[in-house]
Amino acid sequence: MKRNVVGALLSALVFPGVGQLWLGRRARGILFAVVALVAAWIYVAGAFDQASALAGQLLSGALPSDPAALAARLEAAPTPLAETVAGWALAACWLGAIVEALLVGGA
């Protein structure tokens, strides 16, 4: 199997930047990994905050423990811009790492 294909698979299946590190492109690998880690942290932290607030409402009795009511509350809540941008950044970073490994890694 070609080195660039293995690098792309590593970036796709393990984490963005791992393929670049394996191909010896250390700076690009670290850049992809750091951006992906920050974006994932922002995204997960936002989801955790939302889940924590929902759990607090459940425990206080302000929200019934009906699954349909929980789903409706989650769907009605607006997604903060930071989480939306972080989600897109993570997806773009992941895809970019795969494409970069395929195209540039073979050079």
LONULUM-297682 format. One record per atom (N, C-alpha, C, CB): residue number from 1; residue in one letter; atom name; z, x, y. Coordinates in steps of 0.1 Angstrom, whole numbers. Atoms other than C-alpha are relative to their C-alpha. Last residue first. Glycine has a CB too. Layout:
BALO; NUM; A; CA; Z; X; Y
...
END
This chain:
BALO; 107; A; N; 7; -10; -7
BALO; 107; A; CA; -34; 50; 139
BALO; 107; A; C; 6; 14; -1
BALO; 107; A; CB; 0; -4; 15
BALO; 106; G; N; 10; -6; 8
BALO; 106; G; CA; -22; 27; 112
BALO; 106; G; C; -7; 12; 7
BALO; 106; G; CB; -10; -9; -5
BALO; 105; G; N; -6; -8; 11
BALO; 105; G; CA; 10; 19; 129
BALO; 105; G; C; -10; 7; -8
BALO; 105; G; CB; 9; -9; -8
BALO; 104; V; N; -3; -14; -5
BALO; 104; V; CA; -8; 8; 160
BALO; 104; V; C; 5; 8; -11
BALO; 104; V; CB; 10; -1; 12
BALO; 103; L; N; 11; -5; -8
BALO; 103; L; CA; -25; -24; 147
BALO; 103; L; C; 3; 15; 3
BALO; 103; L; CB; -1; -8; 12
BALO; 102; L; N; 13; 1; 6
BALO; 102; L; CA; -2; -35; 118
BALO; 102; L; C; -11; 8; 7
BALO; 102; L; CB; -4; -14; -2
BALO; 101; A; N; 0; -8; 12
BALO; 101; A; CA; 31; -22; 131
BALO; 101; A; C; -14; 0; -7
BALO; 101; A; CB; 10; -4; -9
BALO; 100; E; N; 0; -14; -4
BALO; 100; E; CA; 23; -36; 166
BALO; 100; E; C; 0; 9; -12
BALO; 100; E; CB; 12; 3; 8
BALO; 99; V; N; 14; -3; -5
BALO; 99; V; CA; 14; -70; 151
BALO; 99; V; C; -1; 15; 4
BALO; 99; V; CB; -4; -9; 12
BALO; 98; I; N; 9; 1; 11
BALO; 98; I; CA; 47; -72; 132
BALO; 98; I; C; -14; 5; 4
BALO; 98; I; CB; -1; -14; -6
BALO; 97; A; N; -3; -11; 9
BALO; 97; A; CA; 68; -60; 160
BALO; 97; A; C; -9; 1; -12
BALO; 97; A; CB; 15; 0; -4
BALO; 96; G; N; 5; -12; -6
BALO; 96; G; CA; 51; -84; 184
BALO; 96; G; C; 2; 12; -8
BALO; 96; G; CB; 6; 2; 14
BALO; 95; L; N; 14; 0; 2
BALO; 95; L; CA; 58; -113; 161
BALO; 95; L; C; -6; 13; 6
BALO; 95; L; CB; -7; -13; 7
BALO; 94; W; N; 2; -1; 14
BALO; 94; W; CA; 95; -105; 160
BALO; 94; W; C; -15; 0; -3
BALO; 94; W; CB; 6; -13; -7
BALO; 93; C; N; -4; -13; 4
BALO; 93; C; CA; 97; -98; 197
BALO; 93; C; C; -3; 2; -15
BALO; 93; C; CB; 15; 3; 3
BALO; 92; A; N; 11; -9; -5
BALO; 92; A; CA; 78; -130; 206
BALO; 92; A; C; 3; 15; -5
BALO; 92; A; CB; -1; 0; 15
BALO; 91; A; N; 12; 3; 8
BALO; 91; A; CA; 101; -151; 184
BALO; 91; A; C; -11; 10; 4
BALO; 91; A; CB; -4; -14; 2
BALO; 90; L; N; -2; -5; 13
BALO; 90; L; CA; 132; -134; 199
BALO; 90; L; C; -12; -2; -9
BALO; 90; L; CB; 12; -8; -7
BALO; 89; A; N; 0; -14; 0
BALO; 89; A; CA; 119; -138; 234
BALO; 89; A; C; 2; 6; -14
BALO; 89; A; CB; 11; 6; 9
BALO; 88; W; N; 14; -5; -1
BALO; 88; W; CA; 111; -174; 228
BALO; 88; W; C; -1; 15; 0
BALO; 88; W; CB; -6; -6; 13
BALO; 87; G; N; 7; 4; 13
BALO; 87; G; CA; 146; -181; 215
BALO; 87; G; C; -15; 4; 1
BALO; 87; G; CB; 1; -15; -1
BALO; 86; A; N; -4; -9; 10
BALO; 86; A; CA; 162; -162; 244
BALO; 86; A; C; -7; -3; -14
BALO; 86; A; CB; 15; 0; -2
BALO; 85; V; N; 7; -13; -3
BALO; 85; V; CA; 141; -180; 270
BALO; 85; V; C; 4; 9; -11
BALO; 85; V; CB; 4; 6; 13
BALO; 84; T; N; 14; 2; 3
BALO; 84; T; CA; 153; -214; 255
BALO; 84; T; C; -8; 13; 2
BALO; 84; T; CB; -6; -10; 10
BALO; 83; E; N; 2; 1; 14
BALO; 83; E; CA; 189; -202; 253
BALO; 83; E; C; -15; -2; -4
BALO; 83; E; CB; 8; -12; -6
BALO; 82; A; N; -2; -13; 6
BALO; 82; A; CA; 189; -190; 289
BALO; 82; A; C; -2; 0; -15
BALO; 82; A; CB; 14; 5; 3
BALO; 81; L; N; 12; -9; -2
BALO; 81; L; CA; 173; -222; 301
BALO; 81; L; C; 2; 13; -7
BALO; 81; L; CB; -3; 2; 15
BALO; 80; P; N; -1; -9; -12
BALO; 80; P; CA; 202; -243; 287
BALO; 80; P; C; -13; 9; 0
BALO; 80; P; CB; 12; 8; 0
BALO; 79; T; N; -1; -14; 4
BALO; 79; T; CA; 192; -269; 261
BALO; 79; T; C; 0; 9; 12
BALO; 79; T; CB; -12; 3; -10
BALO; 78; P; N; 11; -9; -4
BALO; 78; P; CA; 200; -304; 273
BALO; 78; P; C; 2; 14; -5
BALO; 78; P; CB; -2; 0; 15
BALO; 77; A; N; -4; -11; -8
BALO; 77; A; CA; 223; -325; 252
BALO; 77; A; C; -11; 9; 4
BALO; 77; A; CB; 11; 8; -8
BALO; 76; A; N; 0; 4; -14
BALO; 76; A; CA; 208; -358; 241
BALO; 76; A; C; 4; 12; 9
BALO; 76; A; CB; 10; -11; 2
BALO; 75; E; N; 14; 2; -5
BALO; 75; E; CA; 197; -345; 207
BALO; 75; E; C; 0; -3; 15
BALO; 75; E; CB; -6; -11; -8
BALO; 74; L; N; 7; -12; 0
BALO; 74; L; CA; 232; -331; 199
BALO; 74; L; C; -14; -1; 6
BALO; 74; L; CB; -1; 6; -14
BALO; 73; R; N; -6; -8; -11
BALO; 73; R; CA; 249; -363; 210
BALO; 73; R; C; -7; 14; 1
BALO; 73; R; CB; 15; 2; -3
BALO; 72; A; N; 4; 6; -13
BALO; 72; A; CA; 226; -384; 189
BALO; 72; A; C; 5; 9; 11
BALO; 72; A; CB; 4; -14; 1
BALO; 71; A; N; 14; -4; -2
BALO; 71; A; CA; 231; -361; 159
BALO; 71; A; C; -5; -5; 13
BALO; 71; A; CB; -8; -6; -12
BALO; 70; L; N; 1; -15; -3
BALO; 70; L; CA; 269; -364; 163
BALO; 70; L; C; -14; 4; 2
BALO; 70; L; CB; 6; 7; -12
BALO; 69; A; N; -5; -2; -13
BALO; 69; A; CA; 267; -402; 166
BALO; 69; A; C; -1; 15; 4
BALO; 69; A; CB; 14; -6; 2
BALO; 68; A; N; 11; 4; -9
BALO; 68; A; CA; 245; -404; 135
BALO; 68; A; C; 4; 2; 14
BALO; 68; A; CB; -3; -15; -3
BALO; 67; P; N; 12; -9; -1
BALO; 67; P; CA; 269; -383; 116
BALO; 67; P; C; -11; -4; 9
BALO; 67; P; CB; -5; 3; -14
BALO; 66; D; N; 11; 7; 6
BALO; 66; D; CA; 299; -406; 125
BALO; 66; D; C; -12; 10; 1
BALO; 66; D; CB; -4; -13; 7
BALO; 65; S; N; 5; -9; 10
BALO; 65; S; CA; 330; -387; 132
BALO; 65; S; C; -11; -6; -8
BALO; 65; S; CB; 12; 4; -9
BALO; 64; P; N; -3; 4; 14
BALO; 64; P; CA; 336; -406; 164
BALO; 64; P; C; -6; 10; -10
BALO; 64; P; CB; -6; -14; -2
BALO; 63; L; N; 13; 2; 7
BALO; 63; L; CA; 336; -386; 197
BALO; 63; L; C; 3; -5; -14
BALO; 63; L; CB; -9; 13; 0
BALO; 62; A; N; 10; 4; -10
BALO; 62; A; CA; 365; -386; 221
BALO; 62; A; C; -13; -4; -6
BALO; 62; A; CB; -1; 10; 12
BALO; 61; G; N; 2; 14; 2
BALO; 61; G; CA; 390; -383; 192
BALO; 61; G; C; -10; -6; 10
BALO; 61; G; CB; 12; -8; 0
BALO; 60; S; N; -8; 8; -10
BALO; 60; S; CA; 404; -351; 204
BALO; 60; S; C; -2; -14; -2
BALO; 60; S; CB; -4; 4; 14
BALO; 59; L; N; -14; -1; 2
BALO; 59; L; CA; 393; -333; 173
BALO; 59; L; C; 8; -8; 9
BALO; 59; L; CB; 4; 15; 0
BALO; 58; L; N; -3; 7; 13
BALO; 58; L; CA; 357; -346; 175
BALO; 58; L; C; 15; 1; -2
BALO; 58; L; CB; -7; 7; -12
BALO; 57; Q; N; 1; 15; -2
BALO; 57; Q; CA; 354; -337; 212
BALO; 57; Q; C; 4; -8; -13
BALO; 57; Q; CB; -14; -4; 5
BALO; 56; G; N; -11; 4; -9
BALO; 56; G; CA; 367; -302; 205
BALO; 56; G; C; 0; -15; 2
BALO; 56; G; CB; 0; 8; 13
BALO; 55; A; N; -12; 0; 9
BALO; 55; A; CA; 343; -298; 176
BALO; 55; A; C; 12; -4; 8
BALO; 55; A; CB; 2; 14; -7
BALO; 54; L; N; 1; 12; 9
BALO; 54; L; CA; 314; -308; 199
BALO; 54; L; C; 12; -1; -9
BALO; 54; L; CB; -13; 1; -8
BALO; 53; A; N; -2; 12; -9
BALO; 53; A; CA; 325; -282; 225
BALO; 53; A; C; 0; -13; -8
BALO; 53; A; CB; -10; -1; 11
BALO; 52; S; N; -15; -1; -4
BALO; 52; S; CA; 328; -255; 198
BALO; 52; S; C; 3; -12; 9
BALO; 52; S; CB; 3; 13; 7
BALO; 51; A; N; -7; 4; 12
BALO; 51; A; CA; 293; -264; 184
BALO; 51; A; C; 15; -1; 3
BALO; 51; A; CB; -2; 9; -12
BALO; 50; Q; N; 3; 14; 1
BALO; 50; Q; CA; 278; -261; 219
BALO; 50; Q; C; 7; -6; -12
BALO; 50; Q; CB; -15; -2; -2
BALO; 49; D; N; -7; 7; -11
BALO; 49; D; CA; 295; -228; 225
BALO; 49; D; C; -2; -15; -1
BALO; 49; D; CB; -5; 5; 14
BALO; 48; F; N; -14; 0; 3
BALO; 48; F; CA; 284; -215; 191
BALO; 48; F; C; 8; -8; 11
BALO; 48; F; CB; 5; 14; -2
BALO; 47; A; N; -2; 10; 11
BALO; 47; A; CA; 248; -226; 198
BALO; 47; A; C; 15; -1; -4
BALO; 47; A; CB; -8; 4; -13
BALO; 46; G; N; 2; 13; -6
BALO; 46; G; CA; 249; -207; 231
BALO; 46; G; C; 2; -11; -10
BALO; 46; G; CB; -14; -2; 6
BALO; 45; A; N; -12; 3; -8
BALO; 45; A; CA; 264; -176; 215
BALO; 45; A; C; -1; -14; 6
BALO; 45; A; CB; 2; 10; 11
BALO; 44; V; N; -11; 3; 9
BALO; 44; V; CA; 237; -177; 188
BALO; 44; V; C; 13; -4; 8
BALO; 44; V; CB; 3; 11; -10
BALO; 43; Y; N; 3; 13; 7
BALO; 43; Y; CA; 209; -178; 213
BALO; 43; Y; C; 11; -5; -9
BALO; 43; Y; CB; -13; 2; -9
BALO; 42; I; N; 0; 10; -10
BALO; 42; I; CA; 224; -151; 236
BALO; 42; I; C; -2; -14; -7
BALO; 42; I; CB; -11; 2; 11
BALO; 41; W; N; -14; 2; -4
BALO; 41; W; CA; 231; -129; 206
BALO; 41; W; C; 2; -11; 10
BALO; 41; W; CB; 6; 13; 6
BALO; 40; A; N; -7; 7; 11
BALO; 40; A; CA; 197; -134; 191
BALO; 40; A; C; 14; -3; 4
BALO; 40; A; CB; -1; 8; -13
BALO; 39; A; N; 5; 13; 0
BALO; 39; A; CA; 180; -124; 225
BALO; 39; A; C; 8; -9; -11
BALO; 39; A; CB; -15; -1; -3
BALO; 38; V; N; -5; 6; -12
BALO; 38; V; CA; 202; -93; 227
BALO; 38; V; C; -4; -15; 1
BALO; 38; V; CB; -5; 7; 13
BALO; 37; L; N; -14; 2; 2
BALO; 37; L; CA; 195; -83; 191
BALO; 37; L; C; 6; -7; 12
BALO; 37; L; CB; 7; 13; -1
BALO; 36; A; N; -3; 10; 10
BALO; 36; A; CA; 158; -89; 195
BALO; 36; A; C; 14; -3; -2
BALO; 36; A; CB; -7; 4; -13
BALO; 35; V; N; 4; 12; -6
BALO; 35; V; CA; 156; -68; 227
BALO; 35; V; C; 2; -12; -9
BALO; 35; V; CB; -15; 0; 4
BALO; 34; V; N; -10; 3; -11
BALO; 34; V; CA; 176; -40; 211
BALO; 34; V; C; -4; -14; 6
BALO; 34; V; CB; 0; 11; 10
BALO; 33; A; N; -13; 4; 5
BALO; 33; A; CA; 155; -41; 179
BALO; 33; A; C; 10; -4; 10
BALO; 33; A; CB; 6; 12; -9
BALO; 32; F; N; 1; 13; 6
BALO; 32; F; CA; 121; -41; 196
BALO; 32; F; C; 14; -4; -5
BALO; 32; F; CB; -10; 1; -12
BALO; 31; L; N; 2; 10; -10
BALO; 31; L; CA; 132; -12; 219
BALO; 31; L; C; -2; -14; -6
BALO; 31; L; CB; -13; 3; 8
BALO; 30; I; N; -12; 3; -7
BALO; 30; I; CA; 147; 8; 191
BALO; 30; I; C; -2; -11; 10
BALO; 30; I; CB; 6; 13; 6
BALO; 29; G; N; -9; 7; 9
BALO; 29; G; CA; 116; 5; 170
BALO; 29; G; C; 13; -4; 7
BALO; 29; G; CB; 2; 9; -12
BALO; 28; R; N; 4; 14; 1
BALO; 28; R; CA; 94; 14; 200
BALO; 28; R; C; 9; -8; -10
BALO; 28; R; CB; -15; -1; -5
BALO; 27; A; N; -2; 7; -13
BALO; 27; A; CA; 114; 45; 207
BALO; 27; A; C; -4; -14; -1
BALO; 27; A; CB; -8; 8; 11
BALO; 26; R; N; -14; 2; -3
BALO; 26; R; CA; 116; 56; 170
BALO; 26; R; C; 2; -8; 13
BALO; 26; R; CB; 7; 13; 1
BALO; 25; R; N; 2; 4; -14
BALO; 25; R; CA; 79; 53; 161
BALO; 25; R; C; 14; -4; 5
BALO; 25; R; CB; -11; -11; 2
BALO; 24; G; N; -3; -11; -8
BALO; 24; G; CA; 83; 71; 128
BALO; 24; G; C; -1; -2; 15
BALO; 24; G; CB; -8; 12; -4
BALO; 23; L; N; 13; -7; -3
BALO; 23; L; CA; 66; 45; 107
BALO; 23; L; C; 2; 12; 8
BALO; 23; L; CB; -9; -10; 7
BALO; 22; W; N; 5; -6; 12
BALO; 22; W; CA; 100; 35; 92
BALO; 22; W; C; -13; 8; 2
BALO; 22; W; CB; -2; -11; -10
BALO; 21; L; N; -8; -11; 3
BALO; 21; L; CA; 114; 31; 127
BALO; 21; L; C; -5; 6; -13
BALO; 21; L; CB; 15; -5; -2
BALO; 20; Q; N; 4; -11; -9
BALO; 20; Q; CA; 84; 9; 136
BALO; 20; Q; C; 9; 13; -3
BALO; 20; Q; CB; 2; -4; 15
BALO; 19; G; N; 12; -6; 4
BALO; 19; G; CA; 90; -12; 106
BALO; 19; G; C; -5; 12; 8
BALO; 19; G; CB; -11; -11; 0
BALO; 18; V; N; -2; -8; 12
BALO; 18; V; CA; 126; -17; 114
BALO; 18; V; C; -13; 7; -5
BALO; 18; V; CB; 6; -9; -11
BALO; 17; G; N; -3; -14; -3
BALO; 17; G; CA; 118; -27; 149
BALO; 17; G; C; 2; 8; -12
BALO; 17; G; CB; 11; 1; 9
BALO; 16; P; N; 10; -6; -9
BALO; 16; P; CA; 120; -65; 144
BALO; 16; P; C; 5; 15; 3
BALO; 16; P; CB; -1; -8; 13
BALO; 15; F; N; -4; 3; -14
BALO; 15; F; CA; 144; -73; 115
BALO; 15; F; C; -11; 7; 8
BALO; 15; F; CB; 14; 6; 3
BALO; 14; V; N; -13; -6; -3
BALO; 14; V; CA; 141; -73; 77
BALO; 14; V; C; 5; -3; 14
BALO; 14; V; CB; 1; 15; -3
BALO; 13; L; N; -10; 5; 10
BALO; 13; L; CA; 113; -95; 65
BALO; 13; L; C; 14; 5; 2
BALO; 13; L; CB; -5; 4; -14
BALO; 12; A; N; 1; 15; 3
BALO; 12; A; CA; 87; -93; 93
BALO; 12; A; C; 12; -5; -8
BALO; 12; A; CB; -13; -4; -7
BALO; 11; S; N; -3; 7; -12
BALO; 11; S; CA; 95; -58; 106
BALO; 11; S; C; 1; -15; -1
BALO; 11; S; CB; -10; 3; 11
BALO; 10; L; N; -14; -3; -3
BALO; 10; L; CA; 97; -44; 71
BALO; 10; L; C; 4; -7; 13
BALO; 10; L; CB; 2; 15; 2
BALO; 9; L; N; -9; 8; 9
BALO; 9; L; CA; 65; -62; 62
BALO; 9; L; C; 14; 2; 3
BALO; 9; L; CB; -3; 3; -15
BALO; 8; A; N; 1; 14; -4
BALO; 8; A; CA; 47; -48; 92
BALO; 8; A; C; 9; -9; -8
BALO; 8; A; CB; -14; -5; 0
BALO; 7; G; N; -8; 1; -13
BALO; 7; G; CA; 59; -13; 84
BALO; 7; G; C; 0; -14; 5
BALO; 7; G; CB; -6; 9; 10
BALO; 6; V; N; -14; -1; 3
BALO; 6; V; CA; 47; -17; 48
BALO; 6; V; C; 9; -1; 12
BALO; 6; V; CB; 3; 13; -8
BALO; 5; V; N; -3; 13; 6
BALO; 5; V; CA; 13; -29; 61
BALO; 5; V; C; 15; 0; -4
BALO; 5; V; CB; -9; -2; -13
BALO; 4; N; N; -2; 10; -11
BALO; 4; N; CA; 12; 1; 85
BALO; 4; N; C; 3; -14; -6
BALO; 4; N; CB; -13; -1; 8
BALO; 3; R; N; -13; -1; -8
BALO; 3; R; CA; 20; 25; 57
BALO; 3; R; C; 1; -10; 10
BALO; 3; R; CB; 0; 14; 6
BALO; 2; K; N; 1; -8; -12
BALO; 2; K; CA; -9; 13; 35
BALO; 2; K; C; 14; 0; 7
BALO; 2; K; CB; -11; -5; 9
BALO; 1; M; N; 0; 9; -12
BALO; 1; M; CA; 0; 0; 0
BALO; 1; M; C; 0; 9; 12
BALO; 1; M; CB; 12; -10; 0
END
